[in-house]
Amino acid sequence: MAELIRTGIPGLDQVLKGGLRRNSSILVTGAPGTGKTILALQFIYYGAIDNNENGIFISTEESLEVLDQSAKNLGMDLKSMVDKGKVFFVQKPIATLKGGLSSIKGLVDAIRKNNVKRVALDSLIFFEYLYPRFDGNKMEFRRQVLIFMQEMKKAGVTFLVVSERSVTDFDRLTYDMMDFVFEGIILLSRIRKGSYFERVLTVAKIRGQDHSLDVYPVTIGHDGLKVLVDQTPFSLVEKEGDGFK
C-alpha cells in the first residue's frame, strides 16, 4: 500500500482516510478568503514540526514578514522554523517573473540541496506568468507544470499548489484543463447562511486513494484551520430542508 503522510490540518486526514499519499501532487482551489493559503502554510509548518520533514513555501504575493504575522495569529511560529532551517521561504513576486527555465531550476536545486520533502506553491499564477496560457501557449503552460511536478516526484516531494477559482458552487462546478494534471483536488468554498457565509471543504478526487466525498464545515481561528468532520454545514442542512417544503 502507498505510504500516507499526515497533512497537519485537524480533521483533513480523516477526510482523506489517513492523509495524503507521499510524493503526490495536490491542487487546493477555491474562492478568495476560503483558507487556501492557511491550509498550505499548515501543511508545510506542521510537516516540519510533527513529521520532521523540511518544507519550502513559495509565495508569489506575500512577504515572509506578512506571512509570519498571519501565521502567529494562527498559532504557528513560522519564523523560528525558518531560522532553524526546517522551513524555507521563497518569494517570487509576479512582477519580476520572466519566462524560461531559470526560475524553475533554482527552485529544484534548492529543494534537492536542503532535503525538502514538502513544497507548497501559492499560487499557480507562478506558472501562468512564466508561460502565459492566454497567448496561444496553453500546452506549453501545462507541459511546464507537468515537468515541475515530475521533478518533485523524483526528489521525493509531496507537492501542494494553491489556485483561485471563479465558480465555487459545488452544484455548478466546472473543471479547468489544469485540474486533470493533479492527482488530487481539495475544494474550499463559502456557502451562504442567512446574513453570513460558512466556509466548507470537500475532496473532489485523490487518484488511487479512497477518501470521503462529503462536504464539511471549516473554521479558522487562533489555532489555525480545522475541518469539522463530525458536523454537517448548517447552510447545507437549511438548503436541503427548503427543498422538502
C-alpha positions as CSV (number, residue, x, y, z in Angstrom):
1,M,0.0,0.0,0.0
2,A,1.1,3.6,-0.7
3,E,2.6,5.5,2.3
4,L,0.3,8.2,3.6
5,I,1.6,11.3,5.4
6,R,-0.3,13.5,7.8
7,T,-1.3,16.9,6.5
8,G,-1.1,18.8,9.8
9,I,-4.6,20.2,9.3
10,P,-7.0,18.9,12.0
11,G,-9.8,16.8,10.5
12,L,-8.4,16.7,7.0
13,D,-6.6,13.5,7.5
14,Q,-9.9,11.9,8.5
15,V,-11.5,13.2,5.3
16,L,-8.5,11.7,3.4
17,K,-8.8,8.4,5.4
18,G,-5.2,8.6,6.6
19,G,-3.6,11.5,4.9
20,L,-2.0,12.3,1.6
21,R,-0.1,9.8,-0.5
22,R,3.6,10.6,-0.2
23,N,5.0,12.2,-3.4
24,S,1.6,13.1,-4.7
25,S,0.6,16.4,-6.3
26,I,-2.4,18.2,-4.9
27,L,-4.4,21.2,-6.0
28,V,-6.0,23.3,-3.3
29,T,-8.5,25.6,-5.1
30,G,-11.4,27.9,-4.2
31,A,-12.6,31.5,-3.9
32,P,-10.6,34.2,-2.1
33,G,-10.9,34.1,1.7
34,T,-11.7,30.4,2.0
35,G,-8.4,29.4,3.7
36,K,-6.3,28.1,0.9
37,T,-3.0,29.8,1.9
38,I,-3.6,28.9,5.6
39,L,-4.0,25.3,4.6
40,A,-0.8,25.4,2.6
41,L,1.1,27.0,5.4
42,Q,-0.1,24.5,7.9
43,F,0.9,21.7,5.6
44,I,4.5,23.0,5.5
45,Y,4.8,24.1,9.1
46,Y,3.3,21.0,10.8
47,G,5.2,18.8,8.4
48,A,8.4,20.2,9.9
49,I,7.1,20.2,13.5
50,D,5.3,16.8,13.6
51,N,7.0,14.7,10.9
52,N,10.5,16.2,10.8
53,E,10.1,16.9,7.0
54,N,11.8,20.0,5.7
55,G,9.5,22.2,3.6
56,I,9.5,25.1,1.2
57,F,6.7,27.6,0.9
58,I,6.8,29.6,-2.4
59,S,4.9,32.8,-2.4
60,T,4.0,35.0,-5.4
61,E,2.3,37.7,-3.4
62,E,3.0,37.9,0.4
63,S,6.4,38.6,2.0
64,L,7.8,36.5,4.9
65,E,7.0,39.3,7.3
66,V,3.3,39.3,6.4
67,L,3.0,35.5,6.3
68,D,4.9,35.3,9.6
69,Q,2.5,37.7,11.3
70,S,-0.5,35.8,9.9
71,A,0.9,32.5,11.0
72,K,1.5,33.8,14.5
73,N,-2.2,34.8,14.7
74,L,-3.0,31.2,13.9
75,G,-0.7,29.6,16.4
76,M,2.4,29.0,14.1
77,D,5.8,30.3,14.8
78,L,6.9,30.3,11.2
79,K,10.0,32.4,11.5
80,S,11.5,30.1,14.2
81,M,11.2,27.2,11.8
82,V,12.8,29.3,9.0
83,D,15.6,30.2,11.4
84,K,16.2,26.5,12.3
85,G,16.4,25.6,8.6
86,K,13.3,23.4,8.7
87,V,11.1,25.6,6.6
88,F,12.4,27.6,3.7
89,F,10.5,30.7,2.4
90,V,10.9,31.7,-1.3
91,Q,9.3,34.8,-2.6
92,K,8.8,35.1,-6.4
93,P,6.9,38.3,-7.0
94,I,4.8,38.0,-10.1
95,A,6.1,41.5,-11.3
96,T,9.6,40.1,-11.6
97,L,8.8,36.7,-13.2
98,K,10.2,36.1,-16.6
99,G,9.7,33.2,-19.0
100,G,12.2,30.3,-19.2
101,L,13.7,27.7,-17.0
102,S,15.9,29.8,-14.8
103,S,13.1,30.5,-12.3
104,I,12.4,26.8,-12.1
105,K,15.9,25.4,-12.0
106,G,16.9,27.4,-8.9
107,L,13.8,26.0,-7.0
108,V,14.6,22.4,-7.9
109,D,18.2,22.8,-6.9
110,A,17.2,24.3,-3.5
111,I,14.7,21.5,-2.9
112,R,17.4,18.8,-3.5
113,K,20.1,20.6,-1.6
114,N,18.0,21.1,1.5
115,N,16.4,17.6,1.6
116,V,13.0,19.1,1.2
117,K,10.0,16.7,1.4
118,R,7.1,19.1,1.2
119,V,6.6,22.0,-1.2
120,A,3.7,24.4,-1.2
121,L,3.2,26.9,-4.1
122,D,1.0,29.9,-3.5
123,S,-0.1,30.1,-6.2
124,L,-0.4,28.5,-9.7
125,I,-0.2,32.0,-11.1
126,F,3.6,31.5,-10.8
127,F,3.5,29.3,-13.9
128,E,0.9,31.4,-15.6
129,Y,3.3,34.4,-15.6
130,L,6.2,32.2,-16.8
131,Y,4.2,30.6,-19.6
132,P,1.0,32.6,-20.3
133,R,-1.8,30.3,-21.3
134,F,-3.8,33.0,-22.9
135,D,-1.2,33.9,-25.5
136,G,-1.5,30.8,-27.7
137,N,0.7,28.9,-25.2
138,K,-1.7,26.7,-23.3
139,M,0.1,23.4,-24.0
140,E,3.5,24.9,-23.0
141,F,2.0,26.1,-19.8
142,R,0.6,22.7,-19.0
143,R,3.8,21.0,-20.1
144,Q,6.0,23.1,-17.8
145,V,3.7,22.4,-14.8
146,L,4.0,18.7,-15.5
147,I,7.8,18.9,-15.8
148,F,8.0,20.6,-12.4
149,M,5.7,18.0,-10.9
150,Q,7.9,15.2,-12.3
151,E,10.9,16.9,-10.7
152,M,9.1,16.9,-7.4
153,K,8.4,13.2,-7.6
154,K,12.0,12.5,-8.5
155,A,13.0,14.4,-5.4
156,G,10.5,12.6,-3.2
157,V,8.4,15.7,-2.6
158,T,4.7,15.9,-1.7
159,F,3.6,19.0,-3.7
160,L,0.7,21.3,-2.8
161,V,-0.4,24.0,-5.2
162,V,-2.9,26.8,-4.5
163,S,-5.2,28.3,-7.2
164,E,-8.1,30.7,-7.4
165,R,-11.4,29.5,-8.8
166,S,-14.2,31.8,-10.1
167,V,-17.1,29.4,-9.7
168,T,-17.1,27.6,-6.3
169,D,-20.7,26.5,-6.1
170,F,-20.4,22.7,-5.8
171,D,-23.6,22.3,-7.8
172,R,-22.3,24.4,-10.7
173,L,-18.6,23.5,-10.6
174,T,-16.8,23.2,-13.9
175,Y,-13.3,21.8,-14.2
176,D,-10.3,23.5,-15.9
177,M,-7.8,21.7,-18.1
178,M,-5.2,22.0,-15.3
179,D,-7.4,20.2,-12.8
180,F,-6.7,16.9,-14.6
181,V,-3.0,17.4,-14.2
182,F,-3.0,17.0,-10.5
183,E,-3.5,13.7,-8.6
184,G,-5.8,15.3,-6.0
185,I,-8.1,18.3,-5.8
186,I,-9.2,19.8,-2.5
187,L,-12.0,22.4,-2.9
188,L,-12.7,25.2,-0.5
189,S,-15.8,27.3,-0.8
190,R,-18.3,29.6,1.0
191,I,-22.0,28.7,1.4
192,R,-24.4,31.4,2.3
193,K,-26.2,31.0,5.7
194,G,-28.6,33.8,6.3
195,S,-26.7,37.1,6.6
196,Y,-23.2,35.5,6.5
197,F,-21.2,32.8,4.7
198,E,-19.9,29.5,6.0
199,R,-16.6,28.1,4.9
200,V,-16.7,24.5,3.6
201,L,-14.3,21.9,2.2
202,T,-14.7,18.8,0.1
203,V,-12.2,16.5,-1.6
204,A,-13.1,16.2,-5.3
205,K,-10.6,13.5,-6.1
206,I,-7.4,11.8,-4.9
207,R,-6.2,9.5,-7.7
208,G,-5.7,5.9,-6.5
209,Q,-6.8,6.6,-2.9
210,D,-10.1,6.3,-1.1
211,H,-11.5,9.4,0.6
212,S,-14.7,10.9,1.8
213,L,-16.9,12.8,-0.7
214,D,-18.9,14.7,2.0
215,V,-18.9,18.4,2.4
216,Y,-17.5,19.6,5.8
217,P,-17.6,22.9,7.6
218,V,-14.2,24.7,8.1
219,T,-13.3,27.1,10.9
220,I,-10.3,29.4,11.1
221,G,-9.3,30.6,14.5
222,H,-6.3,31.3,16.8
223,D,-5.2,27.6,16.4
224,G,-5.5,27.6,12.6
225,L,-7.7,26.0,10.1
226,K,-9.8,23.0,11.1
227,V,-12.1,20.7,9.2
228,L,-15.1,19.8,11.4
229,V,-15.6,16.2,10.4
230,D,-18.3,15.5,12.9
231,Q,-20.6,18.3,11.6
232,T,-22.7,18.9,8.6
233,P,-22.6,22.5,7.3
234,F,-25.7,24.4,8.7
235,S,-26.1,26.1,5.4
236,L,-26.5,22.7,3.6
237,V,-29.0,21.4,6.2
238,E,-31.1,24.5,5.7
239,K,-30.8,24.2,1.9
240,E,-31.9,20.5,2.0
241,G,-34.8,21.5,4.4
242,D,-36.0,24.1,2.0
243,G,-36.1,21.5,-0.8
244,F,-38.7,19.4,1.1
245,K,-41.1,22.3,1.8
